[in-house]
Amino acid sequence: MDSDRKFILLVLGIPLIGLIYCGLGITVMASSIAVREHPIISGAIFILLPFSIAVYIWISASAKAYKKFSINKKKEDRN
């Protein structure tokens, strides 16, 4: 995937996915009796799901960058 396609996905795709997720959450909150009876638990799940995905992506990217940095540093130390 080239950088232009990644940028388009970032600029257009992620906000659209967010809107769909919000719409789904509002629909579930409006139509489900169990969600209305337990708003704190359902709200926590609604918030923690995208937060957990974001944390996973952030940590994976950081680990990949750290690994790349440490490999390059080892090569420089050998020379």
N, CA and C atoms as a LAMMPS dump frame, in Angstrom:
ITEM: TIMESTEP
0
ITEM: NUMBER OF ATOMS
237
ITEM: BOX BOUNDS ff ff ff
-5.0000000000000000e+02 5.0000000000000000e+02
-5.0000000000000000e+02 5.0000000000000000e+02
-5.0000000000000000e+02 5.0000000000000000e+02
ITEM: ATOMS id mol type element x y z
1 1 1 N 0.847 -1.169 0
2 1 2 C 0 0 0
3 1 3 C 0.896 1.237 0
4 2 1 N 0.704 2.11 -0.963
5 2 2 C 1.539 3.304 -1.046
6 2 3 C 1.072 4.358 -0.039
7 3 1 N 1.876 5.399 0.115
8 3 2 C 1.601 6.396 1.152
9 3 3 C 0.335 7.202 0.87
10 4 1 N -0.008 7.396 -0.4
11 4 2 C -1.237 8.135 -0.717
12 4 3 C -2.477 7.375 -0.258
13 5 1 N -2.481 6.085 -0.472
14 5 2 C -3.633 5.279 -0.043
15 5 3 C -3.728 5.222 1.478
16 6 1 N -2.59 5.134 2.148
17 6 2 C -2.606 5.148 3.61
18 6 3 C -3.155 6.469 4.133
19 7 1 N -2.767 7.57 3.493
20 7 2 C -3.246 8.879 3.917
21 7 3 C -4.749 9.008 3.698
22 8 1 N -5.237 8.523 2.561
23 8 2 C -6.676 8.56 2.284
24 8 3 C -7.428 7.734 3.32
25 9 1 N -6.907 6.564 3.657
26 9 2 C -7.532 5.73 4.678
27 9 3 C -7.555 6.452 6.017
28 10 1 N -6.476 7.104 6.356
29 10 2 C -6.392 7.82 7.627
30 10 3 C -7.375 8.981 7.671
31 11 1 N -7.432 9.764 6.596
32 11 2 C -8.253 10.977 6.585
33 11 3 C -9.74 10.669 6.414
34 12 1 N -10.077 9.696 5.592
35 12 2 C -11.484 9.409 5.317
36 12 3 C -12.016 8.184 6.052
37 13 1 N -11.22 7.15 6.117
38 13 2 C -11.707 5.886 6.656
39 13 3 C -11.943 5.895 8.148
40 14 1 N -11.001 6.409 8.898
41 14 2 C -11.119 6.369 10.356
42 14 3 C -12.295 7.21 10.861
43 15 1 N -12.506 8.443 10.372
44 15 2 C -13.7 9.18 10.823
45 15 3 C -15.016 8.499 10.44
46 16 1 N -15.065 7.879 9.267
47 16 2 C -16.291 7.175 8.877
48 16 3 C -16.548 5.972 9.778
49 17 1 N -15.502 5.249 10.119
50 17 2 C -15.65 4.123 11.044
51 17 3 C -16.124 4.624 12.404
52 18 1 N -15.594 5.766 12.84
53 18 2 C -16.032 6.359 14.103
54 18 3 C -17.499 6.75 14.087
55 19 1 N -17.953 7.334 12.985
56 19 2 C -19.369 7.697 12.872
57 19 3 C -20.268 6.465 12.89
58 20 1 N -19.843 5.419 12.202
59 20 2 C -20.621 4.178 12.201
60 20 3 C -20.682 3.592 13.608
61 21 1 N -19.558 3.616 14.322
62 21 2 C -19.516 3.09 15.691
63 21 3 C -20.438 3.897 16.607
64 22 1 N -20.406 5.222 16.479
65 22 2 C -21.282 6.062 17.302
66 22 3 C -22.751 5.803 16.982
67 23 1 N -23.064 5.685 15.707
68 23 2 C -24.437 5.391 15.316
69 23 3 C -24.908 4.05 15.843
70 24 1 N -24.027 3.069 15.779
71 24 2 C -24.356 1.752 16.318
72 24 3 C -24.58 1.828 17.826
73 25 1 N -23.715 2.566 18.523
74 25 2 C -23.868 2.712 19.97
75 25 3 C -25.155 3.41 20.351
76 26 1 N -25.5 4.47 19.649
77 26 2 C -26.749 5.189 19.935
78 26 3 C -27.953 4.299 19.647
79 27 1 N -27.893 3.537 18.564
80 27 2 C -28.989 2.623 18.232
81 27 3 C -29.169 1.569 19.314
82 28 1 N -28.069 0.997 19.77
83 28 2 C -28.153 -0.024 20.824
84 28 3 C -28.666 0.592 22.118
85 29 1 N -28.189 1.794 22.45
86 29 2 C -28.639 2.439 23.684
87 29 3 C -30.123 2.807 23.627
88 30 1 N -30.618 3.138 22.456
89 30 2 C -32.026 3.51 22.323
90 30 3 C -32.953 2.303 22.264
91 31 1 N -32.462 1.175 21.783
92 31 2 C -33.359 0.043 21.549
93 31 3 C -33.25 -1.081 22.576
94 32 1 N -32.181 -1.15 23.326
95 32 2 C -31.994 -2.269 24.247
96 32 3 C -32.378 -1.877 25.672
97 33 1 N -33.238 -2.665 26.261
98 33 2 C -33.665 -2.409 27.635
99 33 3 C -32.52 -2.679 28.609
100 34 1 N -31.746 -3.731 28.359
101 34 2 C -30.636 -4.077 29.257
102 34 3 C -29.596 -2.963 29.303
103 35 1 N -29.343 -2.333 28.178
104 35 2 C -28.367 -1.24 28.138
105 35 3 C -28.901 -0.037 28.908
106 36 1 N -30.184 0.223 28.801
107 36 2 C -30.775 1.351 29.536
108 36 3 C -30.827 1.082 31.031
109 37 1 N -30.947 -0.172 31.433
110 37 2 C -30.988 -0.494 32.859
111 37 3 C -29.606 -0.458 33.502
112 38 1 N -28.554 -0.648 32.726
113 38 2 C -27.182 -0.658 33.242
114 38 3 C -26.326 0.336 32.455
115 39 1 N -26.573 1.638 32.64
116 39 2 C -25.877 2.62 31.801
117 39 3 C -24.383 2.735 32.082
118 40 1 N -23.97 2.547 33.321
119 40 2 C -22.541 2.69 33.637
120 40 3 C -21.737 1.556 33.012
121 41 1 N -22.229 0.339 33.128
122 41 2 C -21.522 -0.812 32.559
123 41 3 C -21.498 -0.726 31.031
124 42 1 N -22.643 -0.433 30.431
125 42 2 C -22.68 -0.358 28.966
126 42 3 C -21.869 0.827 28.452
127 43 1 N -21.886 1.94 29.165
128 43 2 C -21.066 3.088 28.772
129 43 3 C -19.585 2.791 28.877
130 44 1 N -19.205 2.07 29.935
131 44 2 C -17.791 1.695 30.091
132 44 3 C -17.346 0.784 28.954
133 45 1 N -18.177 -0.165 28.593
134 45 2 C -17.844 -1.052 27.471
135 45 3 C -17.758 -0.254 26.177
136 46 1 N -18.695 0.667 25.977
137 46 2 C -18.725 1.489 24.767
138 46 3 C -17.472 2.357 24.658
139 47 1 N -16.948 2.826 25.783
140 47 2 C -15.74 3.66 25.779
141 47 3 C -14.474 2.804 25.704
142 48 1 N -14.432 1.707 26.443
143 48 2 C -13.209 0.905 26.532
144 48 3 C -12.892 0.127 25.258
145 49 1 N -13.876 -0.203 24.468
146 49 2 C -13.618 -0.963 23.245
147 49 3 C -12.732 -0.197 22.266
148 50 1 N -13.078 1.029 21.849
149 50 2 C -12.167 1.74 20.94
150 50 3 C -10.862 2.154 21.616
151 51 1 N -10.924 2.432 22.922
152 51 2 C -9.7 2.785 23.645
153 51 3 C -8.72 1.617 23.651
154 52 1 N -9.218 0.412 23.87
155 52 2 C -8.354 -0.772 23.871
156 52 3 C -7.735 -1.013 22.497
157 53 1 N -8.506 -0.819 21.456
158 53 2 C -7.975 -0.972 20.099
159 53 3 C -6.887 0.061 19.838
160 54 1 N -7.117 1.301 20.259
161 54 2 C -6.123 2.363 20.066
162 54 3 C -4.843 2.074 20.842
163 55 1 N -4.969 1.574 22.064
164 55 2 C -3.786 1.228 22.864
165 55 3 C -2.998 0.118 22.191
166 56 1 N -3.681 -0.889 21.682
167 56 2 C -3.006 -1.99 20.998
168 56 3 C -2.237 -1.491 19.774
169 57 1 N -2.88 -0.648 18.973
170 57 2 C -2.216 -0.111 17.778
171 57 3 C -1.02 0.741 18.173
172 58 1 N -1.18 1.583 19.189
173 58 2 C -0.102 2.472 19.635
174 58 3 C 1.098 1.663 20.135
175 59 1 N 0.848 0.666 20.964
176 59 2 C 1.94 -0.139 21.519
177 59 3 C 2.615 -0.954 20.422
178 60 1 N 1.844 -1.5 19.5
179 60 2 C 2.437 -2.262 18.392
180 60 3 C 3.338 -1.387 17.537
181 61 1 N 2.883 -0.182 17.217
182 61 2 C 3.692 0.733 16.408
183 61 3 C 4.941 1.17 17.167
184 62 1 N 4.804 1.417 18.461
185 62 2 C 5.961 1.821 19.26
186 62 3 C 6.987 0.698 19.353
187 63 1 N 6.514 -0.529 19.533
188 63 2 C 7.434 -1.664 19.608
189 63 3 C 8.155 -1.867 18.283
190 64 1 N 7.444 -1.703 17.187
191 64 2 C 8.059 -1.84 15.866
192 64 3 C 9.114 -0.762 15.651
193 65 1 N 8.807 0.478 16.029
194 65 2 C 9.766 1.573 15.871
195 65 3 C 10.969 1.377 16.789
196 66 1 N 10.735 0.923 18.014
197 66 2 C 11.834 0.694 18.949
198 66 3 C 12.744 -0.42 18.444
199 67 1 N 12.141 -1.475 17.914
200 67 2 C 12.928 -2.586 17.38
201 67 3 C 13.777 -2.12 16.203
202 68 1 N 13.198 -1.33 15.314
203 68 2 C 13.935 -0.81 14.165
204 68 3 C 15.063 0.101 14.629
205 69 1 N 14.803 0.945 15.617
206 69 2 C 15.816 1.855 16.142
207 69 3 C 16.96 1.082 16.79
208 70 1 N 16.642 0.055 17.574
209 70 2 C 17.695 -0.698 18.257
210 70 3 C 18.53 -1.513 17.269
211 71 1 N 17.919 -2.01 16.191
212 71 2 C 18.685 -2.742 15.174
213 71 3 C 19.645 -1.796 14.472
214 72 1 N 19.168 -0.6 14.111
215 72 2 C 20.04 0.382 13.458
216 72 3 C 21.164 0.825 14.385
217 73 1 N 20.874 0.966 15.664
218 73 2 C 21.893 1.388 16.621
219 73 3 C 22.966 0.311 16.773
220 74 1 N 22.566 -0.958 16.782
221 74 2 C 23.54 -2.045 16.883
222 74 3 C 24.452 -2.073 15.663
223 75 1 N 23.885 -1.812 14.478
224 75 2 C 24.705 -1.775 13.265
225 75 3 C 25.712 -0.638 13.327
226 76 1 N 25.31 0.52 13.846
227 76 2 C 26.223 1.653 13.963
228 76 3 C 27.32 1.373 14.984
229 77 1 N 26.977 0.685 16.06
230 77 2 C 27.969 0.373 17.091
231 77 3 C 29.032 -0.592 16.576
232 78 1 N 28.647 -1.482 15.685
233 78 2 C 29.606 -2.443 15.137
234 78 3 C 30.604 -1.76 14.212
235 79 1 N 30.162 -0.716 13.545
236 79 2 C 31.05 -0.013 12.604
237 79 3 C 31.872 0.942 13.371
